[in-house]
Amino acid sequence: MNQKDATSLPTLRISSTDHERLRLLVESMIQIQPRLRETLKPLSTELERAEVVPAAVMPANIARMGSQVEIEDQESGDVDVYTLRLPGAGGCFGRTDLDSGAVGNGRHRLYRGGYL
């Protein structure tokens, strides 16, 4: 991504806790499977440009791990609800947690409303 592209993107704010967890996830995945380096590059780039906010002062209107977000299709008006989770958390990797709306098989995580 060049400098011009980075300045035209919306501000990305992330809690220090989520930033560290995602950074460590990317690093460990690359260490375990080096061929994933290019696949994970977009996430690494986003983490580099993000404004990291201490978790204790994170504004309430910013989604973070564990948050449920609603995404509305602007054409149909359909609304999907997603729960933001790290791999291995809350029903991922073959576990099911129907109370949280998470069902996982190790590669795909299905939540009420869609896949993440």
N, C-alpha and C positions, 0 to 999 in steps of 0.2 A: 504494500500500500504506500503510495507516495504522500508527501506532506499535504498536498491539496486535498486528496481524498479524506485524510484524517480530520482536517478542519471542517469538512462539510458534514461530518457525521454528528448525530445528536450526542449529547453528553451521556456517558455511561458511568453511573455511580454504583459502587459495590461495597458491601461491608468488608472490613478487614478480615473478619472470620471467613466469609465466603470466598474472598480473594485468595487467601492462604490455602483453603481446602481445594479450590479449583487449580491453583498453581501446582500444588503437590500432586494432584491427580494427573495433570498433564505430564509433569516430569516423570512420575512413576510409570505411566503408560508408555512413554517414549523409551524409558529404560528397559521395560519388559519386552516391548515390541517396537524396535527402532523404525520399522516400516510405517508406523503411524505418525511419524514426525510431520509429514506434509498434510495428513488428514487433520491433525490437531493444530496446525499453524494458525488458522483463523481464530480459534479460541485463545491461543497464546497472544496473538496480536491484539485482540479485544482486552485481554487482561493487562497488557502493557499500556494501553491508552486510557484505561479506566481511572476514574477518580476514586481512590480508596478512602472510605470514610470509617472512622472508628465505629465498631458495632454498637457501642453504647449510645451513640448520638445519631444513628441512622434514622433519617426521617421515616415516619410511619407509612407514607405513601409510596415507598420504594419497595418493590418485590425483592425478596431474598429467599434463600433456601428454606423450604417449608411453606412458603407462601402459595396461596391459590390465586391464579390469575385468570381473568376472563378475556377471551379474544373474540371479537365480533367480526363476522364476515360482512364487509361493507355492502356487498351486492345482495346477499340473501337475508341478512339480518340474523342469521344463525349465530349462536354464542356457544363456544367451547370453553370448558373449564379445565385448566391444567394445574397440577401441583408440581412445583419446582423441587427436584430431589437430586442428590448425588447418586451415582451408581452404587448399589449395595445398600441403599437406605430405604426404609419404609416399603418393603414389599418387592424390591428388585431381586434379581438373581434367583428366580425360582420360588420366591416366597409370595404369599398373598396376604394383603392386609386390607380387607374389605371396608373397615371403618375409615381408613384414610383414602380409599378409592384407588389404591395401587395394586396392580397385578403385574408380576414380572417373570421373564423367562431367561434372564441373563443377558440378552442382547437388546430386547425391546421392552420398554416399560409402558404398560397401558394404564392410563388413569381414566377416571370418569371423564368423558369428553374427548379423549384422543390419546395419541402416542407421543412420547417424548424420547 
